[in-house]
Amino acid sequence: MARLVFVTGGARSGKSAYAERRAAQAGEAVTYVATGVAFDAEMQDRIGRHRADRPAGWVTVEAPVDVPAAVREAGTPVVLLDCLSVWVNNLMFHDWPDDQILQAADDLLAVARARSGTVILVTNEVGFGIVPDGALSRRYRDVLGWVNQRCAHGSDEAALIVSGLPLTLKGVS
């Protein structure tokens, strides 16, 4: 059974860097499951920077929608999924209803648990800000919050990254 590590924080909090350090510390091969889609020049640049930050030996799998399959099929002992927040956005873009998104999150947890090794889940914490004024933004905040709750509760460890520093929420960080 895999060890699940949940990593959350705000934008530019250092959560991806923290997750990458955790993956590298395992001393084993890593599959990086990327959910981002390069739909414009700015996203292409972001994705390029993320790629440049990763060790050359890591396997990268781009999985904007079928994340559970990507985690299941990863052939390395360590899987780093970055990130749940973009994945939820992608599912909403493809018109998935809330209950189907939550089921996909449950499926992801089941697949991750069935593996051996370590699975690291990265996500944004979007509940600290003001209530968004648009219905779609409120739906996104709510659905991501529910997905994050499921994944945090299903994890062995959870850390909140604030200004580059990890705060242990659960387990050892």
MODELLER restraints for C-alpha pairs under 7 A, 6 or more apart:
rsr = mdl.restraints
at = mdl.atoms
rsr.add(forms.Gaussian(group=physical.xy_distance, feature=features.Distance(at['CA:1:A'], at['CA:113:A']), mean=5.49, stdev=0.5))
rsr.add(forms.Gaussian(group=physical.xy_distance, feature=features.Distance(at['CA:1:A'], at['CA:114:A']), mean=5.51, stdev=0.5))
rsr.add(forms.Gaussian(group=physical.xy_distance, feature=features.Distance(at['CA:1:A'], at['CA:115:A']), mean=5.59, stdev=0.5))
rsr.add(forms.Gaussian(group=physical.xy_distance, feature=features.Distance(at['CA:1:A'], at['CA:116:A']), mean=4.87, stdev=0.5))
rsr.add(forms.Gaussian(group=physical.xy_distance, feature=features.Distance(at['CA:2:A'], at['CA:112:A']), mean=6.52, stdev=0.5))
rsr.add(forms.Gaussian(group=physical.xy_distance, feature=features.Distance(at['CA:2:A'], at['CA:113:A']), mean=5.12, stdev=0.5))
rsr.add(forms.Gaussian(group=physical.xy_distance, feature=features.Distance(at['CA:2:A'], at['CA:114:A']), mean=6.58, stdev=0.5))
rsr.add(forms.Gaussian(group=physical.xy_distance, feature=features.Distance(at['CA:2:A'], at['CA:115:A']), mean=5.13, stdev=0.5))
rsr.add(forms.Gaussian(group=physical.xy_distance, feature=features.Distance(at['CA:2:A'], at['CA:116:A']), mean=4.34, stdev=0.5))
rsr.add(forms.Gaussian(group=physical.xy_distance, feature=features.Distance(at['CA:2:A'], at['CA:117:A']), mean=4.80, stdev=0.5))
rsr.add(forms.Gaussian(group=physical.xy_distance, feature=features.Distance(at['CA:2:A'], at['CA:118:A']), mean=5.16, stdev=0.5))
rsr.add(forms.Gaussian(group=physical.xy_distance, feature=features.Distance(at['CA:2:A'], at['CA:119:A']), mean=6.59, stdev=0.5))
rsr.add(forms.Gaussian(group=physical.xy_distance, feature=features.Distance(at['CA:3:A'], at['CA:117:A']), mean=6.25, stdev=0.5))
rsr.add(forms.Gaussian(group=physical.xy_distance, feature=features.Distance(at['CA:3:A'], at['CA:118:A']), mean=4.65, stdev=0.5))
rsr.add(forms.Gaussian(group=physical.xy_distance, feature=features.Distance(at['CA:3:A'], at['CA:119:A']), mean=6.20, stdev=0.5))
rsr.add(forms.Gaussian(group=physical.xy_distance, feature=features.Distance(at['CA:3:A'], at['CA:156:A']), mean=6.23, stdev=0.5))
rsr.add(forms.Gaussian(group=physical.xy_distance, feature=features.Distance(at['CA:4:A'], at['CA:118:A']), mean=5.95, stdev=0.5))
rsr.add(forms.Gaussian(group=physical.xy_distance, feature=features.Distance(at['CA:4:A'], at['CA:119:A']), mean=4.96, stdev=0.5))
rsr.add(forms.Gaussian(group=physical.xy_distance, feature=features.Distance(at['CA:4:A'], at['CA:120:A']), mean=5.91, stdev=0.5))
rsr.add(forms.Gaussian(group=physical.xy_distance, feature=features.Distance(at['CA:4:A'], at['CA:155:A']), mean=4.72, stdev=0.5))
rsr.add(forms.Gaussian(group=physical.xy_distance, feature=features.Distance(at['CA:4:A'], at['CA:156:A']), mean=5.26, stdev=0.5))
rsr.add(forms.Gaussian(group=physical.xy_distance, feature=features.Distance(at['CA:4:A'], at['CA:157:A']), mean=6.50, stdev=0.5))
rsr.add(forms.Gaussian(group=physical.xy_distance, feature=features.Distance(at['CA:5:A'], at['CA:119:A']), mean=6.21, stdev=0.5))
rsr.add(forms.Gaussian(group=physical.xy_distance, feature=features.Distance(at['CA:5:A'], at['CA:120:A']), mean=4.62, stdev=0.5))
rsr.add(forms.Gaussian(group=physical.xy_distance, feature=features.Distance(at['CA:5:A'], at['CA:121:A']), mean=6.11, stdev=0.5))
rsr.add(forms.Gaussian(group=physical.xy_distance, feature=features.Distance(at['CA:5:A'], at['CA:155:A']), mean=5.73, stdev=0.5))
rsr.add(forms.Gaussian(group=physical.xy_distance, feature=features.Distance(at['CA:5:A'], at['CA:156:A']), mean=6.05, stdev=0.5))
rsr.add(forms.Gaussian(group=physical.xy_distance, feature=features.Distance(at['CA:5:A'], at['CA:157:A']), mean=4.77, stdev=0.5))
rsr.add(forms.Gaussian(group=physical.xy_distance, feature=features.Distance(at['CA:5:A'], at['CA:158:A']), mean=5.80, stdev=0.5))
rsr.add(forms.Gaussian(group=physical.xy_distance, feature=features.Distance(at['CA:6:A'], at['CA:120:A']), mean=5.96, stdev=0.5))
rsr.add(forms.Gaussian(group=physical.xy_distance, feature=features.Distance(at['CA:6:A'], at['CA:121:A']), mean=4.89, stdev=0.5))
rsr.add(forms.Gaussian(group=physical.xy_distance, feature=features.Distance(at['CA:6:A'], at['CA:122:A']), mean=6.21, stdev=0.5))
rsr.add(forms.Gaussian(group=physical.xy_distance, feature=features.Distance(at['CA:6:A'], at['CA:151:A']), mean=6.94, stdev=0.5))
rsr.add(forms.Gaussian(group=physical.xy_distance, feature=features.Distance(at['CA:6:A'], at['CA:152:A']), mean=5.80, stdev=0.5))
rsr.add(forms.Gaussian(group=physical.xy_distance, feature=features.Distance(at['CA:6:A'], at['CA:155:A']), mean=6.11, stdev=0.5))
rsr.add(forms.Gaussian(group=physical.xy_distance, feature=features.Distance(at['CA:6:A'], at['CA:157:A']), mean=6.04, stdev=0.5))
rsr.add(forms.Gaussian(group=physical.xy_distance, feature=features.Distance(at['CA:6:A'], at['CA:158:A']), mean=4.49, stdev=0.5))
rsr.add(forms.Gaussian(group=physical.xy_distance, feature=features.Distance(at['CA:6:A'], at['CA:159:A']), mean=6.36, stdev=0.5))
rsr.add(forms.Gaussian(group=physical.xy_distance, feature=features.Distance(at['CA:7:A'], at['CA:15:A']), mean=6.37, stdev=0.5))
rsr.add(forms.Gaussian(group=physical.xy_distance, feature=features.Distance(at['CA:7:A'], at['CA:19:A']), mean=6.84, stdev=0.5))
rsr.add(forms.Gaussian(group=physical.xy_distance, feature=features.Distance(at['CA:7:A'], at['CA:121:A']), mean=6.00, stdev=0.5))
rsr.add(forms.Gaussian(group=physical.xy_distance, feature=features.Distance(at['CA:7:A'], at['CA:122:A']), mean=4.79, stdev=0.5))
rsr.add(forms.Gaussian(group=physical.xy_distance, feature=features.Distance(at['CA:7:A'], at['CA:123:A']), mean=6.35, stdev=0.5))
rsr.add(forms.Gaussian(group=physical.xy_distance, feature=features.Distance(at['CA:7:A'], at['CA:158:A']), mean=5.79, stdev=0.5))
rsr.add(forms.Gaussian(group=physical.xy_distance, feature=features.Distance(at['CA:7:A'], at['CA:159:A']), mean=5.02, stdev=0.5))
rsr.add(forms.Gaussian(group=physical.xy_distance, feature=features.Distance(at['CA:7:A'], at['CA:160:A']), mean=6.09, stdev=0.5))
rsr.add(forms.Gaussian(group=physical.xy_distance, feature=features.Distance(at['CA:8:A'], at['CA:15:A']), mean=6.28, stdev=0.5))
rsr.add(forms.Gaussian(group=physical.xy_distance, feature=features.Distance(at['CA:8:A'], at['CA:122:A']), mean=5.87, stdev=0.5))
rsr.add(forms.Gaussian(group=physical.xy_distance, feature=features.Distance(at['CA:8:A'], at['CA:123:A']), mean=4.93, stdev=0.5))
rsr.add(forms.Gaussian(group=physical.xy_distance, feature=features.Distance(at['CA:8:A'], at['CA:124:A']), mean=5.38, stdev=0.5))
rsr.add(forms.Gaussian(group=physical.xy_distance, feature=features.Distance(at['CA:8:A'], at['CA:125:A']), mean=5.86, stdev=0.5))
rsr.add(forms.Gaussian(group=physical.xy_distance, feature=features.Distance(at['CA:8:A'], at['CA:159:A']), mean=6.32, stdev=0.5))
rsr.add(forms.Gaussian(group=physical.xy_distance, feature=features.Distance(at['CA:8:A'], at['CA:160:A']), mean=4.94, stdev=0.5))
rsr.add(forms.Gaussian(group=physical.xy_distance, feature=features.Distance(at['CA:8:A'], at['CA:161:A']), mean=6.16, stdev=0.5))
rsr.add(forms.Gaussian(group=physical.xy_distance, feature=features.Distance(at['CA:9:A'], at['CA:15:A']), mean=6.01, stdev=0.5))
rsr.add(forms.Gaussian(group=physical.xy_distance, feature=features.Distance(at['CA:9:A'], at['CA:123:A']), mean=6.99, stdev=0.5))
rsr.add(forms.Gaussian(group=physical.xy_distance, feature=features.Distance(at['CA:9:A'], at['CA:124:A']), mean=5.24, stdev=0.5))
rsr.add(forms.Gaussian(group=physical.xy_distance, feature=features.Distance(at['CA:9:A'], at['CA:125:A']), mean=5.10, stdev=0.5))
rsr.add(forms.Gaussian(group=physical.xy_distance, feature=features.Distance(at['CA:9:A'], at['CA:160:A']), mean=5.31, stdev=0.5))
rsr.add(forms.Gaussian(group=physical.xy_distance, feature=features.Distance(at['CA:9:A'], at['CA:161:A']), mean=4.83, stdev=0.5))
rsr.add(forms.Gaussian(group=physical.xy_distance, feature=features.Distance(at['CA:9:A'], at['CA:162:A']), mean=6.27, stdev=0.5))
rsr.add(forms.Gaussian(group=physical.xy_distance, feature=features.Distance(at['CA:10:A'], at['CA:124:A']), mean=5.45, stdev=0.5))
rsr.add(forms.Gaussian(group=physical.xy_distance, feature=features.Distance(at['CA:10:A'], at['CA:125:A']), mean=5.38, stdev=0.5))
rsr.add(forms.Gaussian(group=physical.xy_distance, feature=features.Distance(at['CA:10:A'], at['CA:126:A']), mean=6.94, stdev=0.5))
rsr.add(forms.Gaussian(group=physical.xy_distance, feature=features.Distance(at['CA:11:A'], at['CA:124:A']), mean=6.74, stdev=0.5))
rsr.add(forms.Gaussian(group=physical.xy_distance, feature=features.Distance(at['CA:13:A'], at['CA:161:A']), mean=5.94, stdev=0.5))
rsr.add(forms.Gaussian(group=physical.xy_distance, feature=features.Distance(at['CA:13:A'], at['CA:162:A']), mean=5.38, stdev=0.5))
rsr.add(forms.Gaussian(group=physical.xy_distance, feature=features.Distance(at['CA:13:A'], at['CA:163:A']), mean=4.98, stdev=0.5))
rsr.add(forms.Gaussian(group=physical.xy_distance, feature=features.Distance(at['CA:13:A'], at['CA:164:A']), mean=5.42, stdev=0.5))
rsr.add(forms.Gaussian(group=physical.xy_distance, feature=features.Distance(at['CA:14:A'], at['CA:161:A']), mean=6.40, stdev=0.5))
rsr.add(forms.Gaussian(group=physical.xy_distance, feature=features.Distance(at['CA:14:A'], at['CA:163:A']), mean=6.66, stdev=0.5))
rsr.add(forms.Gaussian(group=physical.xy_distance, feature=features.Distance(at['CA:14:A'], at['CA:164:A']), mean=4.56, stdev=0.5))
rsr.add(forms.Gaussian(group=physical.xy_distance, feature=features.Distance(at['CA:15:A'], at['CA:161:A']), mean=5.58, stdev=0.5))
rsr.add(forms.Gaussian(group=physical.xy_distance, feature=features.Distance(at['CA:16:A'], at['CA:122:A']), mean=6.83, stdev=0.5))
rsr.add(forms.Gaussian(group=physical.xy_distance, feature=features.Distance(at['CA:19:A'], at['CA:120:A']), mean=6.80, stdev=0.5))
rsr.add(forms.Gaussian(group=physical.xy_distance, feature=features.Distance(at['CA:23:A'], at['CA:30:A']), mean=6.87, stdev=0.5))
rsr.add(forms.Gaussian(group=physical.xy_distance, feature=features.Distance(at['CA:23:A'], at['CA:78:A']), mean=6.61, stdev=0.5))
rsr.add(forms.Gaussian(group=physical.xy_distance, feature=features.Distance(at['CA:23:A'], at['CA:80:A']), mean=6.85, stdev=0.5))
rsr.add(forms.Gaussian(group=physical.xy_distance, feature=features.Distance(at['CA:28:A'], at['CA:77:A']), mean=6.46, stdev=0.5))
rsr.add(forms.Gaussian(group=physical.xy_distance, feature=features.Distance(at['CA:28:A'], at['CA:78:A']), mean=6.74, stdev=0.5))
rsr.add(forms.Gaussian(group=physical.xy_distance, feature=features.Distance(at['CA:29:A'], at['CA:58:A']), mean=6.65, stdev=0.5))
rsr.add(forms.Gaussian(group=physical.xy_distance, feature=features.Distance(at['CA:29:A'], at['CA:76:A']), mean=5.40, stdev=0.5))
rsr.add(forms.Gaussian(group=physical.xy_distance, feature=features.Distance(at['CA:29:A'], at['CA:77:A']), mean=6.14, stdev=0.5))
rsr.add(forms.Gaussian(group=physical.xy_distance, feature=features.Distance(at['CA:29:A'], at['CA:78:A']), mean=6.24, stdev=0.5))
rsr.add(forms.Gaussian(group=physical.xy_distance, feature=features.Distance(at['CA:30:A'], at['CA:58:A']), mean=5.20, stdev=0.5))
rsr.add(forms.Gaussian(group=physical.xy_distance, feature=features.Distance(at['CA:30:A'], at['CA:59:A']), mean=6.31, stdev=0.5))
rsr.add(forms.Gaussian(group=physical.xy_distance, feature=features.Distance(at['CA:30:A'], at['CA:76:A']), mean=5.60, stdev=0.5))
rsr.add(forms.Gaussian(group=physical.xy_distance, feature=features.Distance(at['CA:30:A'], at['CA:77:A']), mean=6.62, stdev=0.5))
rsr.add(forms.Gaussian(group=physical.xy_distance, feature=features.Distance(at['CA:30:A'], at['CA:78:A']), mean=4.70, stdev=0.5))
rsr.add(forms.Gaussian(group=physical.xy_distance, feature=features.Distance(at['CA:30:A'], at['CA:79:A']), mean=5.63, stdev=0.5))
rsr.add(forms.Gaussian(group=physical.xy_distance, feature=features.Distance(at['CA:31:A'], at['CA:58:A']), mean=5.84, stdev=0.5))
rsr.add(forms.Gaussian(group=physical.xy_distance, feature=features.Distance(at['CA:31:A'], at['CA:59:A']), mean=4.64, stdev=0.5))
rsr.add(forms.Gaussian(group=physical.xy_distance, feature=features.Distance(at['CA:31:A'], at['CA:60:A']), mean=5.76, stdev=0.5))
rsr.add(forms.Gaussian(group=physical.xy_distance, feature=features.Distance(at['CA:31:A'], at['CA:74:A']), mean=6.30, stdev=0.5))
rsr.add(forms.Gaussian(group=physical.xy_distance, feature=features.Distance(at['CA:31:A'], at['CA:76:A']), mean=5.99, stdev=0.5))
rsr.add(forms.Gaussian(group=physical.xy_distance, feature=features.Distance(at['CA:31:A'], at['CA:78:A']), mean=6.28, stdev=0.5))
rsr.add(forms.Gaussian(group=physical.xy_distance, feature=features.Distance(at['CA:31:A'], at['CA:79:A']), mean=4.80, stdev=0.5))
rsr.add(forms.Gaussian(group=physical.xy_distance, feature=features.Distance(at['CA:31:A'], at['CA:80:A']), mean=6.25, stdev=0.5))
rsr.add(forms.Gaussian(group=physical.xy_distance, feature=features.Distance(at['CA:32:A'], at['CA:58:A']), mean=6.79, stdev=0.5))
rsr.add(forms.Gaussian(group=physical.xy_distance, feature=features.Distance(at['CA:32:A'], at['CA:59:A']), mean=6.01, stdev=0.5))
rsr.add(forms.Gaussian(group=physical.xy_distance, feature=features.Distance(at['CA:32:A'], at['CA:60:A']), mean=4.73, stdev=0.5))
rsr.add(forms.Gaussian(group=physical.xy_distance, feature=features.Distance(at['CA:32:A'], at['CA:61:A']), mean=6.13, stdev=0.5))
rsr.add(forms.Gaussian(group=physical.xy_distance, feature=features.Distance(at['CA:32:A'], at['CA:79:A']), mean=5.93, stdev=0.5))
rsr.add(forms.Gaussian(group=physical.xy_distance, feature=features.Distance(at['CA:32:A'], at['CA:80:A']), mean=4.85, stdev=0.5))
rsr.add(forms.Gaussian(group=physical.xy_distance, feature=features.Distance(at['CA:32:A'], at['CA:81:A']), mean=6.03, stdev=0.5))
rsr.add(forms.Gaussian(group=physical.xy_distance, feature=features.Distance(at['CA:33:A'], at['CA:60:A']), mean=6.01, stdev=0.5))
rsr.add(forms.Gaussian(group=physical.xy_distance, feature=features.Distance(at['CA:33:A'], at['CA:61:A']), mean=4.88, stdev=0.5))
rsr.add(forms.Gaussian(group=physical.xy_distance, feature=features.Distance(at['CA:33:A'], at['CA:62:A']), mean=5.88, stdev=0.5))
rsr.add(forms.Gaussian(group=physical.xy_distance, feature=features.Distance(at['CA:33:A'], at['CA:63:A']), mean=6.43, stdev=0.5))
rsr.add(forms.Gaussian(group=physical.xy_distance, feature=features.Distance(at['CA:33:A'], at['CA:70:A']), mean=6.94, stdev=0.5))
rsr.add(forms.Gaussian(group=physical.xy_distance, feature=features.Distance(at['CA:33:A'], at['CA:80:A']), mean=6.01, stdev=0.5))
rsr.add(forms.Gaussian(group=physical.xy_distance, feature=features.Distance(at['CA:33:A'], at['CA:81:A']), mean=4.65, stdev=0.5))
rsr.add(forms.Gaussian(group=physical.xy_distance, feature=features.Distance(at['CA:33:A'], at['CA:82:A']), mean=6.25, stdev=0.5))
rsr.add(forms.Gaussian(group=physical.xy_distance, feature=features.Distance(at['CA:34:A'], at['CA:61:A']), mean=6.11, stdev=0.5))
rsr.add(forms.Gaussian(group=physical.xy_distance, feature=features.Distance(at['CA:34:A'], at['CA:62:A']), mean=4.81, stdev=0.5))
rsr.add(forms.Gaussian(group=physical.xy_distance, feature=features.Distance(at['CA:34:A'], at['CA:63:A']), mean=5.91, stdev=0.5))
rsr.add(forms.Gaussian(group=physical.xy_distance, feature=features.Distance(at['CA:34:A'], at['CA:81:A']), mean=6.27, stdev=0.5))
rsr.add(forms.Gaussian(group=physical.xy_distance, feature=features.Distance(at['CA:34:A'], at['CA:82:A']), mean=5.38, stdev=0.5))
rsr.add(forms.Gaussian(group=physical.xy_distance, feature=features.Distance(at['CA:34:A'], at['CA:83:A']), mean=6.83, stdev=0.5))
rsr.add(forms.Gaussian(group=physical.xy_distance, feature=features.Distance(at['CA:35:A'], at['CA:62:A']), mean=6.05, stdev=0.5))
rsr.add(forms.Gaussian(group=physical.xy_distance, feature=features.Distance(at['CA:35:A'], at['CA:63:A']), mean=5.16, stdev=0.5))
rsr.add(forms.Gaussian(group=physical.xy_distance, feature=features.Distance(at['CA:35:A'], at['CA:64:A']), mean=4.15, stdev=0.5))
rsr.add(forms.Gaussian(group=physical.xy_distance, feature=features.Distance(at['CA:35:A'], at['CA:82:A']), mean=6.37, stdev=0.5))
rsr.add(forms.Gaussian(group=physical.xy_distance, feature=features.Distance(at['CA:35:A'], at['CA:83:A']), mean=6.04, stdev=0.5))
rsr.add(forms.Gaussian(group=physical.xy_distance, feature=features.Distance(at['CA:35:A'], at['CA:86:A']), mean=6.09, stdev=0.5))
rsr.add(forms.Gaussian(group=physical.xy_distance, feature=features.Distance(at['CA:35:A'], at['CA:87:A']), mean=5.57, stdev=0.5))
rsr.add(forms.Gaussian(group=physical.xy_distance, feature=features.Distance(at['CA:36:A'], at['CA:64:A']), mean=6.10, stdev=0.5))
rsr.add(forms.Gaussian(group=physical.xy_distance, feature=features.Distance(at['CA:36:A'], at['CA:86:A']), mean=6.22, stdev=0.5))
rsr.add(forms.Gaussian(group=physical.xy_distance, feature=features.Distance(at['CA:37:A'], at['CA:64:A']), mean=6.67, stdev=0.5))
rsr.add(forms.Gaussian(group=physical.xy_distance, feature=features.Distance(at['CA:38:A'], at['CA:44:A']), mean=4.74, stdev=0.5))
rsr.add(forms.Gaussian(group=physical.xy_distance, feature=features.Distance(at['CA:63:A'], at['CA:70:A']), mean=6.45, stdev=0.5))
rsr.add(forms.Gaussian(group=physical.xy_distance, feature=features.Distance(at['CA:64:A'], at['CA:87:A']), mean=5.96, stdev=0.5))
rsr.add(forms.Gaussian(group=physical.xy_distance, feature=features.Distance(at['CA:64:A'], at['CA:90:A']), mean=6.39, stdev=0.5))
rsr.add(forms.Gaussian(group=physical.xy_distance, feature=features.Distance(at['CA:65:A'], at['CA:87:A']), mean=6.43, stdev=0.5))
rsr.add(forms.Gaussian(group=physical.xy_distance, feature=features.Distance(at['CA:65:A'], at['CA:90:A']), mean=6.41, stdev=0.5))
rsr.add(forms.Gaussian(group=physical.xy_distance, feature=features.Distance(at['CA:65:A'], at['CA:91:A']), mean=6.29, stdev=0.5))
rsr.add(forms.Gaussian(group=physical.xy_distance, feature=features.Distance(at['CA:68:A'], at['CA:107:A']), mean=6.44, stdev=0.5))
rsr.add(forms.Gaussian(group=physical.xy_distance, feature=features.Distance(at['CA:68:A'], at['CA:108:A']), mean=4.57, stdev=0.5))
rsr.add(forms.Gaussian(group=physical.xy_distance, feature=features.Distance(at['CA:68:A'], at['CA:111:A']), mean=6.31, stdev=0.5))
rsr.add(forms.Gaussian(group=physical.xy_distance, feature=features.Distance(at['CA:71:A'], at['CA:79:A']), mean=6.94, stdev=0.5))
rsr.add(forms.Gaussian(group=physical.xy_distance, feature=features.Distance(at['CA:71:A'], at['CA:111:A']), mean=6.98, stdev=0.5))
rsr.add(forms.Gaussian(group=physical.xy_distance, feature=features.Distance(at['CA:71:A'], at['CA:112:A']), mean=6.64, stdev=0.5))
rsr.add(forms.Gaussian(group=physical.xy_distance, feature=features.Distance(at['CA:72:A'], at['CA:111:A']), mean=5.79, stdev=0.5))
rsr.add(forms.Gaussian(group=physical.xy_distance, feature=features.Distance(at['CA:77:A'], at['CA:116:A']), mean=6.66, stdev=0.5))
rsr.add(forms.Gaussian(group=physical.xy_distance, feature=features.Distance(at['CA:77:A'], at['CA:117:A']), mean=4.69, stdev=0.5))
rsr.add(forms.Gaussian(group=physical.xy_distance, feature=features.Distance(at['CA:77:A'], at['CA:118:A']), mean=6.42, stdev=0.5))
rsr.add(forms.Gaussian(group=physical.xy_distance, feature=features.Distance(at['CA:78:A'], at['CA:117:A']), mean=5.73, stdev=0.5))
rsr.add(forms.Gaussian(group=physical.xy_distance, feature=features.Distance(at['CA:78:A'], at['CA:118:A']), mean=4.81, stdev=0.5))
rsr.add(forms.Gaussian(group=physical.xy_distance, feature=features.Distance(at['CA:78:A'], at['CA:119:A']), mean=5.87, stdev=0.5))
rsr.add(forms.Gaussian(group=physical.xy_distance, feature=features.Distance(at['CA:79:A'], at['CA:118:A']), mean=6.32, stdev=0.5))
rsr.add(forms.Gaussian(group=physical.xy_distance, feature=features.Distance(at['CA:79:A'], at['CA:119:A']), mean=4.73, stdev=0.5))
rsr.add(forms.Gaussian(group=physical.xy_distance, feature=features.Distance(at['CA:79:A'], at['CA:120:A']), mean=6.18, stdev=0.5))
rsr.add(forms.Gaussian(group=physical.xy_distance, feature=features.Distance(at['CA:80:A'], at['CA:119:A']), mean=5.88, stdev=0.5))
rsr.add(forms.Gaussian(group=physical.xy_distance, feature=features.Distance(at['CA:80:A'], at['CA:120:A']), mean=4.68, stdev=0.5))
rsr.add(forms.Gaussian(group=physical.xy_distance, feature=features.Distance(at['CA:80:A'], at['CA:121:A']), mean=6.24, stdev=0.5))
rsr.add(forms.Gaussian(group=physical.xy_distance, feature=features.Distance(at['CA:81:A'], at['CA:120:A']), mean=6.05, stdev=0.5))
rsr.add(forms.Gaussian(group=physical.xy_distance, feature=features.Distance(at['CA:81:A'], at['CA:121:A']), mean=5.04, stdev=0.5))
rsr.add(forms.Gaussian(group=physical.xy_distance, feature=features.Distance(at['CA:81:A'], at['CA:122:A']), mean=6.08, stdev=0.5))
rsr.add(forms.Gaussian(group=physical.xy_distance, feature=features.Distance(at['CA:82:A'], at['CA:121:A']), mean=6.56, stdev=0.5))
rsr.add(forms.Gaussian(group=physical.xy_distance, feature=features.Distance(at['CA:82:A'], at['CA:122:A']), mean=5.09, stdev=0.5))
rsr.add(forms.Gaussian(group=physical.xy_distance, feature=features.Distance(at['CA:83:A'], at['CA:121:A']), mean=6.79, stdev=0.5))
rsr.add(forms.Gaussian(group=physical.xy_distance, feature=features.Distance(at['CA:83:A'], at['CA:122:A']), mean=4.89, stdev=0.5))
rsr.add(forms.Gaussian(group=physical.xy_distance, feature=features.Distance(at['CA:83:A'], at['CA:123:A']), mean=5.14, stdev=0.5))
rsr.add(forms.Gaussian(group=physical.xy_distance, feature=features.Distance(at['CA:84:A'], at['CA:122:A']), mean=6.17, stdev=0.5))
rsr.add(forms.Gaussian(group=physical.xy_distance, feature=features.Distance(at['CA:84:A'], at['CA:123:A']), mean=4.90, stdev=0.5))
rsr.add(forms.Gaussian(group=physical.xy_distance, feature=features.Distance(at['CA:85:A'], at['CA:123:A']), mean=5.25, stdev=0.5))
rsr.add(forms.Gaussian(group=physical.xy_distance, feature=features.Distance(at['CA:85:A'], at['CA:124:A']), mean=5.76, stdev=0.5))
rsr.add(forms.Gaussian(group=physical.xy_distance, feature=features.Distance(at['CA:85:A'], at['CA:144:A']), mean=6.37, stdev=0.5))
rsr.add(forms.Gaussian(group=physical.xy_distance, feature=features.Distance(at['CA:88:A'], at['CA:144:A']), mean=6.45, stdev=0.5))
rsr.add(forms.Gaussian(group=physical.xy_distance, feature=features.Distance(at['CA:91:A'], at['CA:101:A']), mean=6.92, stdev=0.5))
rsr.add(forms.Gaussian(group=physical.xy_distance, feature=features.Distance(at['CA:98:A'], at['CA:143:A']), mean=6.63, stdev=0.5))
rsr.add(forms.Gaussian(group=physical.xy_distance, feature=features.Distance(at['CA:102:A'], at['CA:147:A']), mean=6.20, stdev=0.5))
rsr.add(forms.Gaussian(group=physical.xy_distance, feature=features.Distance(at['CA:105:A'], at['CA:147:A']), mean=6.15, stdev=0.5))
rsr.add(forms.Gaussian(group=physical.xy_distance, feature=features.Distance(at['CA:109:A'], at['CA:151:A']), mean=6.85, stdev=0.5))
rsr.add(forms.Gaussian(group=physical.xy_distance, feature=features.Distance(at['CA:109:A'], at['CA:154:A']), mean=6.95, stdev=0.5))
rsr.add(forms.Gaussian(group=physical.xy_distance, feature=features.Distance(at['CA:112:A'], at['CA:119:A']), mean=6.41, stdev=0.5))
rsr.add(forms.Gaussian(group=physical.xy_distance, feature=features.Distance(at['CA:126:A'], at['CA:141:A']), mean=6.15, stdev=0.5))
rsr.add(forms.Gaussian(group=physical.xy_distance, feature=features.Distance(at['CA:127:A'], at['CA:141:A']), mean=6.70, stdev=0.5))
rsr.add(forms.Gaussian(group=physical.xy_distance, feature=features.Distance(at['CA:131:A'], at['CA:138:A']), mean=6.97, stdev=0.5))
rsr.add(forms.Gaussian(group=physical.xy_distance, feature=features.Distance(at['CA:132:A'], at['CA:138:A']), mean=5.50, stdev=0.5))
rsr.add(forms.Gaussian(group=physical.xy_distance, feature=features.Distance(at['CA:152:A'], at['CA:158:A']), mean=6.24, stdev=0.5))
rsr.add(forms.Gaussian(group=physical.xy_distance, feature=features.Distance(at['CA:156:A'], at['CA:171:A']), mean=6.09, stdev=0.5))
rsr.add(forms.Gaussian(group=physical.xy_distance, feature=features.Distance(at['CA:157:A'], at['CA:170:A']), mean=4.92, stdev=0.5))
rsr.add(forms.Gaussian(group=physical.xy_distance, feature=features.Distance(at['CA:157:A'], at['CA:171:A']), mean=4.41, stdev=0.5))
rsr.add(forms.Gaussian(group=physical.xy_distance, feature=features.Distance(at['CA:157:A'], at['CA:172:A']), mean=6.05, stdev=0.5))
rsr.add(forms.Gaussian(group=physical.xy_distance, feature=features.Distance(at['CA:157:A'], at['CA:173:A']), mean=6.87, stdev=0.5))
rsr.add(forms.Gaussian(group=physical.xy_distance, feature=features.Distance(at['CA:158:A'], at['CA:168:A']), mean=6.27, stdev=0.5))
rsr.add(forms.Gaussian(group=physical.xy_distance, feature=features.Distance(at['CA:158:A'], at['CA:169:A']), mean=5.17, stdev=0.5))
rsr.add(forms.Gaussian(group=physical.xy_distance, feature=features.Distance(at['CA:158:A'], at['CA:170:A']), mean=4.80, stdev=0.5))
rsr.add(forms.Gaussian(group=physical.xy_distance, feature=features.Distance(at['CA:158:A'], at['CA:171:A']), mean=6.61, stdev=0.5))
rsr.add(forms.Gaussian(group=physical.xy_distance, feature=features.Distance(at['CA:159:A'], at['CA:166:A']), mean=5.89, stdev=0.5))
rsr.add(forms.Gaussian(group=physical.xy_distance, feature=features.Distance(at['CA:159:A'], at['CA:167:A']), mean=5.44, stdev=0.5))
rsr.add(forms.Gaussian(group=physical.xy_distance, feature=features.Distance(at['CA:159:A'], at['CA:168:A']), mean=4.62, stdev=0.5))
rsr.add(forms.Gaussian(group=physical.xy_distance, feature=features.Distance(at['CA:159:A'], at['CA:169:A']), mean=5.22, stdev=0.5))
rsr.add(forms.Gaussian(group=physical.xy_distance, feature=features.Distance(at['CA:159:A'], at['CA:170:A']), mean=6.90, stdev=0.5))
rsr.add(forms.Gaussian(group=physical.xy_distance, feature=features.Distance(at['CA:159:A'], at['CA:173:A']), mean=6.38, stdev=0.5))
rsr.add(forms.Gaussian(group=physical.xy_distance, feature=features.Distance(at['CA:160:A'], at['CA:166:A']), mean=5.64, stdev=0.5))
rsr.add(forms.Gaussian(group=physical.xy_distance, feature=features.Distance(at['CA:160:A'], at['CA:167:A']), mean=5.09, stdev=0.5))
rsr.add(forms.Gaussian(group=physical.xy_distance, feature=features.Distance(at['CA:160:A'], at['CA:168:A']), mean=6.53, stdev=0.5))
rsr.add(forms.Gaussian(group=physical.xy_distance, feature=features.Distance(at['CA:160:A'], at['CA:169:A']), mean=6.72, stdev=0.5))
rsr.add(forms.Gaussian(group=physical.xy_distance, feature=features.Distance(at['CA:161:A'], at['CA:167:A']), mean=6.11, stdev=0.5))
